[in-house]
Amino acid sequence: MAGVELYEMRGEDYAEVHALWRSCEGIGLSDSDSREAIGAYLARNIGMSAVARQPDRRLVGAVMCGDDGRRGYLHHLAVSPDARGGGIGALLLARCFERLGARGIAKCNVFLFGENEAGREFWLHAGWKPRPDLGILQKLVRRSARPRVTPSPAPARSRSTRRAE
């Protein structure tokens, strides 16, 4: 789409991005998509996620991108329904792959709802391959307000250790 610019997704984009996700079929939102959770994701994956804006600054696309050091992961790729078909999704993907490649990540995964046929067609058209040999299992992890960390005891100093003076 002519004139669309990509920018790093930032915390201040949250309200607009969340509204875009809500307007797009096939994107499932949960507590994991709260402002705090998305902010934490962005902080762990600095510079990886992106938004697409028209010259008037209207948000027309977004994607969350990150990695675990071995594989890349994309979440919630969305293009405004009235802006689809102009290559915005492809631009967002190209940016993600550039960033992942710069980190040495060779493969990327995406999660897709089984009934999301439009999404499946998009990903297949973009060259993604299904992995029928893989499935996803999930279990909820109990969250606490503060992580429970038990400090390790300080290592005992050897009497023969000298300090630099």
PyMOL commands that set and color helices and strands:
alter all, ss='L'
color gray80, all
select helices_A, chain A and resi 11-23+31-33+35-44+81-83+88-102+117-125
alter helices_A, ss='H'
color red, helices_A
select strands_A, chain A and resi 5-8+50-53+59-67+72-79+108-110
alter strands_A, ss='S'
color yellow, strands_A
deselect
rebuild
show_as cartoon
